[in-house]
């Protein structure tokens, strides 16, 4: 299971990369592995939307399951990865690279403290 050290994680298997006040959000390697072959993905938020932590941002479906992806942070959507809808298989092949879902301007920096670091996420997933 790939768990990049520089990212933050949620217990619902989203990853967050923070640069200044911008957060890039995607699903973890663990999540894509559990879903298996992803055949459909829909990002359900748009640029300019205001997000609340824990609210849905995407739906991902595989040949064996469907999952909702929730926002780990509150903020304003700055960018949506349109490539995901056309090529959902990127979530399996490159979950930490080309398969990011959205970029958000962080509203509440205190929410960052609720995220897990790589070691804590690794321990959570191995329990």
N, C-alpha and C positions, 0 to 999 in steps of 0.2 A: 504494500500500500504506500503510495507516494504522498508524503506530507511535507511540502516545502516549509522550511523553517521561518521564512520571512513573512508568512501569511498569518492571519487570525482565522479562527474557526468557530462554528456554532455546533451545538449538540444535535441540530437538525441537518447537518452535513452541507452547510454552505461555507465557502471561503471568502475572505475579505482581504484585499490588498489596499493599504492606505498610503496615499501620497499627498502630503499637505492636507487639505480638507476634502479630498476626493477619494471615494472608496469604489474600487472595482469589485464586483460580486459575481461569484459563479458557484457551481456545485463541485464537491470534492471528488477525488479519485474513488474513495469508498462508496459514495453515492452512485456514481456511474457504474461501478462494479456490481453493486447490489441490483441495480435496474437491469443490467446486462445490455443487450443490443437496443440502443435508443433509436426509435423510428419516427418520433414526432416531438417537437418542442415549440411552445408558444409563449412568448413573453407578453404578459397581459398588462404591462404598464407602458406609458409613452413618455417621451421627452417632455419635461415641464410638470409632470405629475409630482405631487407631494406624497411621499411614502411614510408610513408608520412602521416602526419595528414590529415584526411578526406578521405583517400582512403579506398576502400572496403577490409574487412578482412574475411567476412563470408556472407552466404545467409541462411536465416531461413524461413521455410515454415510451415504454419499451414493449417488446413482444410478450413480456410476462407481467408487467405492472405499470401503474401510473403513479406519479408523485407530484405534489405541489411544492414549489420552491418559495420560501418566504424571505422577506427582507430582514437581514440581521441588524439594520440600522434605519433610523428615521432620516429623511432628507429629501432633496429635490432631484429627480431623474435628469441627468445631463446627457446621457447617451444610452442607446439601446443597440445591442449587437444583432443587426438584421440578418447576418449570415446564419445564425442559429436556426431560424425558421426554414431556410433553404437547405441547410446541411446539419440536421440534428445529430448525425453520427460524430460530429466534432466533439460532442460532449463525452463520447467514449475515447476518442483518439487523442484529444488534447484538452483535458478539462481545466488545466491551469494556464493555458495559452490562448489560442484562438477562440476557445469556447467560453470566454467570459460572457455574462448575460447583460449586466447593466453597469453604468457608472453613475454614482450619486454624490451630490454635494452634501456632506455630513452636516446634519442639523444639531445633533446633541452629542458632543464628543464624549460625554460620560458613558454613553452606550458602548463605546469601544472597550471600556473596562470589563464589560460583561462577556466579551469574546474570549475564547480559549487560545492560548499560544500553541505552537506545534506539539510540544511535549505533553501538555494537558489533553489535547485532542487525541494524541496517540494513546495515552493511558485510558481515556474514555472509550475509545474504539476497541481496545484490547481487553477490556474488562468483561 
